[in-house]
Each structure stands twice: as structure tokens, then as C-alpha cells.
């Protein structure tokens, strides 16, 4: 299977895109350079399973950029 350049194959609903970043902003983190690792760590400890999933996705997505 050939991967197209610039396409990861992951589809995120438009209504869900940026929701973890918005959560981090509400928690008081500066997200001008992306989501900080401190916010991801806090999200992984959240009681809300949706936030934990988003934080885990953000942690994994950091690896793709390298």
C-alpha cells in the first residue's frame, strides 16, 4: 500500500478538530506553539474519558511530526 505524501489517512471530524487545544486553553496553557506536553500529561490524568483519548492522540501525533 502506497502512502500519499501529506496524507496520514486519519480522518478527524471537522466538529472535533481543535477541541483538545481549546480544552488546554481553558486550563490556562499557552498553545501558541502547539499543545504543551504539560497539558497532555494533565489530559491523560483527566476523569473524562474523552479528554484522555484526545490527550493520548495528541501524544501519539507528536511522534508523527518527527
Biopython code that builds the backbone (N, CA, C, O; Angstrom):
import numpy as np
from Bio.PDB.StructureBuilder import StructureBuilder

atoms = [
    (1, "UNK", "N", (0.844, -1.173, 0.000)),
    (1, "UNK", "CA", (0.000, 0.000, 0.000)),
    (1, "UNK", "C", (0.894, 1.242, 0.000)),
    (1, "UNK", "O", (1.756, 1.389, 0.866)),
    (2, "UNK", "N", (0.694, 2.099, -0.936)),
    (2, "UNK", "CA", (1.484, 3.310, -1.047)),
    (2, "UNK", "C", (0.781, 4.453, -0.342)),
    (2, "UNK", "O", (-0.415, 4.683, -0.524)),
    (3, "UNK", "N", (1.542, 5.153, 0.457)),
    (3, "UNK", "CA", (1.002, 6.283, 1.206)),
    (3, "UNK", "C", (1.222, 7.564, 0.405)),
    (3, "UNK", "O", (2.321, 7.823, -0.086)),
    (4, "UNK", "N", (0.181, 8.345, 0.284)),
    (4, "UNK", "CA", (0.306, 9.617, -0.416)),
    (4, "UNK", "C", (1.016, 10.625, 0.468)),
    (4, "UNK", "O", (0.779, 10.685, 1.674)),
    (5, "UNK", "N", (1.876, 11.404, -0.134)),
    (5, "UNK", "CA", (2.627, 12.397, 0.618)),
    (5, "UNK", "C", (1.678, 13.462, 1.172)),
    (5, "UNK", "O", (0.863, 14.025, 0.441)),
    (6, "UNK", "N", (1.797, 13.725, 2.467)),
    (6, "UNK", "CA", (0.978, 14.745, 3.097)),
    (6, "UNK", "C", (-0.356, 14.248, 3.610)),
    (6, "UNK", "O", (-1.086, 15.001, 4.255)),
    (7, "UNK", "N", (-0.690, 13.007, 3.340)),
    (7, "UNK", "CA", (-1.957, 12.434, 3.802)),
    (7, "UNK", "C", (-1.657, 11.319, 4.789)),
    (7, "UNK", "O", (-0.953, 10.365, 4.458)),
    (8, "UNK", "N", (-2.185, 11.435, 5.995)),
    (8, "UNK", "CA", (-1.925, 10.423, 7.009)),
    (8, "UNK", "C", (-2.951, 9.304, 6.982)),
    (8, "UNK", "O", (-2.685, 8.223, 7.508)),
    (9, "UNK", "N", (-4.112, 9.526, 6.386)),
    (9, "UNK", "CA", (-5.145, 8.514, 6.368)),
    (9, "UNK", "C", (-6.058, 8.591, 7.578)),
    (9, "UNK", "O", (-6.993, 7.800, 7.703)),
    (10, "UNK", "N", (-5.795, 9.539, 8.470)),
    (10, "UNK", "CA", (-6.615, 9.702, 9.663)),
    (10, "UNK", "C", (-7.630, 10.803, 9.399)),
    (10, "UNK", "O", (-7.282, 11.910, 8.991)),
    (11, "UNK", "N", (-8.889, 10.474, 9.642)),
    (11, "UNK", "CA", (-9.950, 11.453, 9.451)),
    (11, "UNK", "C", (-10.463, 11.914, 10.801)),
    (11, "UNK", "O", (-10.879, 11.102, 11.628)),
    (12, "UNK", "N", (-10.433, 13.214, 11.019)),
    (12, "UNK", "CA", (-10.982, 13.809, 12.228)),
    (12, "UNK", "C", (-12.165, 14.665, 11.791)),
    (12, "UNK", "O", (-12.044, 15.506, 10.900)),
    (13, "UNK", "N", (-13.303, 14.440, 12.427)),
    (13, "UNK", "CA", (-14.476, 15.236, 12.089)),
    (13, "UNK", "C", (-14.164, 16.718, 12.276)),
    (13, "UNK", "O", (-13.468, 17.103, 13.216)),
    (14, "UNK", "N", (-14.679, 17.528, 11.388)),
    (14, "UNK", "CA", (-14.451, 18.964, 11.470)),
    (14, "UNK", "C", (-14.967, 19.534, 12.792)),
    (14, "UNK", "O", (-14.388, 20.475, 13.336)),
    (15, "UNK", "N", (-16.047, 18.966, 13.300)),
    (15, "UNK", "CA", (-16.617, 19.462, 14.555)),
    (15, "UNK", "C", (-15.749, 19.103, 15.753)),
    (15, "UNK", "O", (-15.883, 19.725, 16.806)),
    (16, "UNK", "N", (-14.862, 18.118, 15.624)),
    (16, "UNK", "CA", (-13.999, 17.679, 16.722)),
    (16, "UNK", "C", (-12.586, 18.242, 16.629)),
    (16, "UNK", "O", (-11.835, 18.201, 17.604)),
    (17, "UNK", "N", (-12.224, 18.762, 15.471)),
    (17, "UNK", "CA", (-10.879, 19.260, 15.259)),
    (17, "UNK", "C", (-10.605, 20.476, 16.148)),
    (17, "UNK", "O", (-11.371, 21.439, 16.146)),
    (18, "UNK", "N", (-9.519, 20.424, 16.898)),
    (18, "UNK", "CA", (-9.117, 21.533, 17.759)),
    (18, "UNK", "C", (-9.756, 21.529, 19.133)),
    (18, "UNK", "O", (-9.544, 22.464, 19.905)),
    (19, "UNK", "N", (-10.529, 20.513, 19.462)),
    (19, "UNK", "CA", (-11.219, 20.516, 20.755)),
    (19, "UNK", "C", (-10.259, 20.312, 21.918)),
    (19, "UNK", "O", (-10.474, 20.863, 22.997)),
    (20, "UNK", "N", (-9.193, 19.521, 21.714)),
    (20, "UNK", "CA", (-8.226, 19.339, 22.797)),
    (20, "UNK", "C", (-7.416, 20.622, 22.996)),
    (20, "UNK", "O", (-7.098, 20.984, 24.129)),
    (21, "UNK", "N", (-7.091, 21.292, 21.927)),
    (21, "UNK", "CA", (-6.384, 22.575, 22.023)),
    (21, "UNK", "C", (-7.240, 23.586, 22.782)),
    (21, "UNK", "O", (-6.732, 24.327, 23.624)),
    (22, "UNK", "N", (-8.523, 23.615, 22.488)),
    (22, "UNK", "CA", (-9.435, 24.524, 23.206)),
    (22, "UNK", "C", (-9.498, 24.163, 24.682)),
    (22, "UNK", "O", (-9.535, 25.052, 25.532)),
    (23, "UNK", "N", (-9.512, 22.873, 25.000)),
    (23, "UNK", "CA", (-9.517, 22.434, 26.395)),
    (23, "UNK", "C", (-8.247, 22.913, 27.100)),
    (23, "UNK", "O", (-8.303, 23.375, 28.239)),
    (24, "UNK", "N", (-7.122, 22.803, 26.429)),
    (24, "UNK", "CA", (-5.852, 23.259, 27.013)),
    (24, "UNK", "C", (-5.867, 24.769, 27.259)),
    (24, "UNK", "O", (-5.356, 25.240, 28.275)),
    (25, "UNK", "N", (-6.444, 25.516, 26.341)),
    (25, "UNK", "CA", (-6.567, 26.969, 26.521)),
    (25, "UNK", "C", (-7.398, 27.280, 27.762)),
    (25, "UNK", "O", (-7.043, 28.157, 28.549)),
    (26, "UNK", "N", (-8.506, 26.555, 27.934)),
    (26, "UNK", "CA", (-9.366, 26.776, 29.101)),
    (26, "UNK", "C", (-8.660, 26.401, 30.402)),
    (26, "UNK", "O", (-8.986, 26.932, 31.463)),
    (27, "UNK", "N", (-7.695, 25.489, 30.320)),
    (27, "UNK", "CA", (-6.939, 25.091, 31.505)),
    (27, "UNK", "C", (-5.815, 26.079, 31.815)),
    (27, "UNK", "O", (-5.149, 25.960, 32.844)),
    (28, "UNK", "N", (-5.602, 27.057, 30.924)),
    (28, "UNK", "CA", (-4.626, 28.110, 31.175)),
    (28, "UNK", "C", (-3.272, 27.907, 30.520)),
    (28, "UNK", "O", (-2.321, 28.609, 30.864)),
    (29, "UNK", "N", (-3.154, 26.981, 29.596)),
    (29, "UNK", "CA", (-1.884, 26.728, 28.917)),
    (29, "UNK", "C", (-1.755, 27.615, 27.686)),
    (29, "UNK", "O", (-2.746, 27.946, 27.036)),
    (30, "UNK", "N", (-0.515, 27.995, 27.377)),
    (30, "UNK", "CA", (-0.227, 28.775, 26.178)),
    (30, "UNK", "C", (-0.056, 27.793, 25.025)),
    (30, "UNK", "O", (0.867, 26.977, 25.034)),
    (31, "UNK", "N", (-0.926, 27.866, 24.048)),
    (31, "UNK", "CA", (-0.897, 26.917, 22.937)),
    (31, "UNK", "C", (-0.450, 27.583, 21.638)),
    (31, "UNK", "O", (-0.771, 27.092, 20.555)),
    (32, "UNK", "N", (0.282, 28.686, 21.727)),
    (32, "UNK", "CA", (0.712, 29.387, 20.521)),
    (32, "UNK", "C", (1.696, 28.552, 19.699)),
    (32, "UNK", "O", (1.750, 28.701, 18.479)),
    (33, "UNK", "N", (2.477, 27.673, 20.346)),
    (33, "UNK", "CA", (3.424, 26.811, 19.634)),
    (33, "UNK", "C", (2.953, 25.366, 19.612)),
    (33, "UNK", "O", (3.770, 24.454, 19.484)),
    (34, "UNK", "N", (1.661, 25.142, 19.733)),
    (34, "UNK", "CA", (1.122, 23.793, 19.796)),
    (34, "UNK", "C", (0.774, 23.441, 21.234)),
    (34, "UNK", "O", (0.985, 24.237, 22.150)),
    (35, "UNK", "N", (0.249, 22.262, 21.417)),
    (35, "UNK", "CA", (-0.177, 21.811, 22.738)),
    (35, "UNK", "C", (1.059, 21.425, 23.552)),
    (35, "UNK", "O", (1.829, 20.568, 23.118)),
    (36, "UNK", "N", (1.266, 22.034, 24.713)),
    (36, "UNK", "CA", (2.440, 21.684, 25.525)),
    (36, "UNK", "C", (2.296, 20.296, 26.160)),
    (36, "UNK", "O", (1.187, 19.829, 26.420)),
    (37, "UNK", "N", (3.430, 19.655, 26.402)),
    (37, "UNK", "CA", (3.432, 18.322, 26.990)),
    (37, "UNK", "C", (2.787, 18.327, 28.375)),
    (37, "UNK", "O", (2.187, 17.328, 28.773)),
    (38, "UNK", "N", (2.896, 19.419, 29.107)),
    (38, "UNK", "CA", (2.277, 19.507, 30.436)),
    (38, "UNK", "C", (0.755, 19.380, 30.328)),
    (38, "UNK", "O", (0.122, 18.761, 31.183)),
    (39, "UNK", "N", (0.179, 19.955, 29.298)),
    (39, "UNK", "CA", (-1.268, 19.858, 29.098)),
    (39, "UNK", "C", (-1.650, 18.432, 28.713)),
    (39, "UNK", "O", (-2.685, 17.928, 29.148)),
    (40, "UNK", "N", (-0.830, 17.789, 27.910)),
    (40, "UNK", "CA", (-1.100, 16.407, 27.526)),
    (40, "UNK", "C", (-1.071, 15.514, 28.759)),
    (40, "UNK", "O", (-1.932, 14.650, 28.920)),
    (41, "UNK", "N", (-0.075, 15.720, 29.638)),
    (41, "UNK", "CA", (0.007, 14.930, 30.867)),
    (41, "UNK", "C", (-1.222, 15.139, 31.741)),
    (41, "UNK", "O", (-1.747, 14.189, 32.323)),
    (42, "UNK", "N", (-1.680, 16.391, 31.832)),
    (42, "UNK", "CA", (-2.881, 16.675, 32.624)),
    (42, "UNK", "C", (-4.105, 16.023, 31.992)),
    (42, "UNK", "O", (-4.968, 15.506, 32.703)),
    (43, "UNK", "N", (-4.187, 16.042, 30.677)),
    (43, "UNK", "CA", (-5.300, 15.420, 29.975)),
    (43, "UNK", "C", (-5.329, 13.909, 30.156)),
    (43, "UNK", "O", (-6.404, 13.313, 30.234)),
    (44, "UNK", "N", (-4.157, 13.285, 30.223)),
    (44, "UNK", "CA", (-4.088, 11.837, 30.427)),
    (44, "UNK", "C", (-4.574, 11.433, 31.816)),
    (44, "UNK", "O", (-4.978, 10.288, 32.019)),
    (45, "UNK", "N", (-4.540, 12.355, 32.769)),
    (45, "UNK", "CA", (-4.991, 12.081, 34.140)),
    (45, "UNK", "C", (-6.444, 12.510, 34.376)),
    (45, "UNK", "O", (-6.965, 12.351, 35.480)),
    (46, "UNK", "N", (-7.092, 13.047, 33.352)),
    (46, "UNK", "CA", (-8.449, 13.546, 33.473)),
    (46, "UNK", "C", (-9.436, 12.428, 33.801)),
    (46, "UNK", "O", (-9.226, 11.272, 33.434)),
    (47, "UNK", "N", (-10.500, 12.782, 34.488)),
    (47, "UNK", "CA", (-11.570, 11.812, 34.774)),
    (47, "UNK", "C", (-12.425, 11.549, 33.539)),
    (47, "UNK", "O", (-13.032, 10.485, 33.414)),
    (48, "UNK", "N", (-12.470, 12.507, 32.637)),
    (48, "UNK", "CA", (-13.298, 12.399, 31.435)),
    (48, "UNK", "C", (-12.600, 11.513, 30.394)),
    (48, "UNK", "O", (-11.505, 11.854, 29.944)),
    (49, "UNK", "N", (-13.196, 10.404, 30.007)),
    (49, "UNK", "CA", (-12.543, 9.512, 29.045)),
    (49, "UNK", "C", (-12.321, 10.155, 27.674)),
    (49, "UNK", "O", (-11.380, 9.794, 26.968)),
    (50, "UNK", "N", (-13.172, 11.094, 27.296)),
    (50, "UNK", "CA", (-12.986, 11.763, 26.001)),
    (50, "UNK", "C", (-11.722, 12.600, 25.997)),
    (50, "UNK", "O", (-11.000, 12.632, 25.001)),
    (51, "UNK", "N", (-11.446, 13.282, 27.108)),
    (51, "UNK", "CA", (-10.235, 14.092, 27.210)),
    (51, "UNK", "C", (-8.998, 13.187, 27.225)),
    (51, "UNK", "O", (-7.981, 13.511, 26.612)),
    (52, "UNK", "N", (-9.092, 12.055, 27.927)),
    (52, "UNK", "CA", (-7.964, 11.114, 27.953)),
    (52, "UNK", "C", (-7.642, 10.607, 26.545)),
    (52, "UNK", "O", (-6.473, 10.490, 26.178)),
    (53, "UNK", "N", (-8.671, 10.310, 25.764)),
    (53, "UNK", "CA", (-8.457, 9.843, 24.395)),
    (53, "UNK", "C", (-7.806, 10.926, 23.538)),
    (53, "UNK", "O", (-6.900, 10.649, 22.752)),
    (54, "UNK", "N", (-8.271, 12.145, 23.696)),
    (54, "UNK", "CA", (-7.711, 13.254, 22.922)),
    (54, "UNK", "C", (-6.269, 13.521, 23.316)),
    (54, "UNK", "O", (-5.436, 13.819, 22.460)),
    (55, "UNK", "N", (-5.966, 13.416, 24.609)),
    (55, "UNK", "CA", (-4.601, 13.623, 25.085)),
    (55, "UNK", "C", (-3.682, 12.525, 24.557)),
    (55, "UNK", "O", (-2.549, 12.796, 24.161)),
    (56, "UNK", "N", (-4.166, 11.302, 24.551)),
    (56, "UNK", "CA", (-3.370, 10.193, 24.034)),
    (56, "UNK", "C", (-3.124, 10.369, 22.538)),
    (56, "UNK", "O", (-2.026, 10.093, 22.054)),
    (57, "UNK", "N", (-4.128, 10.821, 21.812)),
    (57, "UNK", "CA", (-3.972, 11.088, 20.383)),
    (57, "UNK", "C", (-2.920, 12.181, 20.167)),
    (57, "UNK", "O", (-2.071, 12.065, 19.283)),
    (58, "UNK", "N", (-2.979, 13.242, 20.979)),
    (58, "UNK", "CA", (-2.011, 14.340, 20.853)),
    (58, "UNK", "C", (-0.597, 13.844, 21.152)),
    (58, "UNK", "O", (0.357, 14.242, 20.484)),
    (59, "UNK", "N", (-0.464, 12.974, 22.157)),
    (59, "UNK", "CA", (0.859, 12.419, 22.496)),
    (59, "UNK", "C", (1.391, 11.587, 21.338)),
    (59, "UNK", "O", (2.564, 11.700, 20.985)),
    (60, "UNK", "N", (0.547, 10.758, 20.746)),
    (60, "UNK", "CA", (0.980, 9.934, 19.622)),
    (60, "UNK", "C", (1.271, 10.777, 18.377)),
    (60, "UNK", "O", (2.199, 10.478, 17.625)),
    (61, "UNK", "N", (0.477, 11.831, 18.162)),
    (61, "UNK", "CA", (0.660, 12.677, 16.974)),
    (61, "UNK", "C", (1.984, 13.422, 17.010)),
    (61, "UNK", "O", (2.515, 13.782, 15.959)),
    (62, "UNK", "N", (2.526, 13.659, 18.191)),
    (62, "UNK", "CA", (3.836, 14.318, 18.280)),
    (62, "UNK", "C", (4.916, 13.466, 17.619)),
    (62, "UNK", "O", (5.874, 14.002, 17.062)),
    (63, "UNK", "N", (4.769, 12.159, 17.677)),
    (63, "UNK", "CA", (5.754, 11.252, 17.101)),
    (63, "UNK", "C", (5.721, 11.287, 15.564)),
    (63, "UNK", "O", (6.742, 11.048, 14.919)),
    (64, "UNK", "N", (4.572, 11.577, 14.987)),
    (64, "UNK", "CA", (4.444, 11.578, 13.541)),
    (64, "UNK", "C", (5.181, 12.719, 12.887)),
    (64, "UNK", "O", (5.620, 12.597, 11.744)),
    (65, "UNK", "N", (5.327, 13.839, 13.596)),
    (65, "UNK", "CA", (5.972, 15.020, 13.048)),
    (65, "UNK", "C", (7.486, 14.898, 12.923)),
    (65, "UNK", "O", (8.136, 15.726, 12.284)),
    (66, "UNK", "N", (8.034, 13.866, 13.533)),
    (66, "UNK", "CA", (9.498, 13.722, 13.524)),
    (66, "UNK", "C", (9.984, 12.974, 12.322)),
    (66, "UNK", "O", (11.187, 12.770, 12.167)),
]
sb = StructureBuilder()
sb.init_structure("model")
sb.init_model(0)
sb.init_chain("A")
sb.init_seg("    ")
for serial, (resi, resn, name, xyz) in enumerate(atoms, 1):
    if name == "N":
        sb.init_residue(resn, " ", resi, " ")
    sb.init_atom(name, np.array(xyz, "f"), 0.0, 1.0, " ", f" {name:<3s}", serial, name[0])
structure = sb.get_structure()
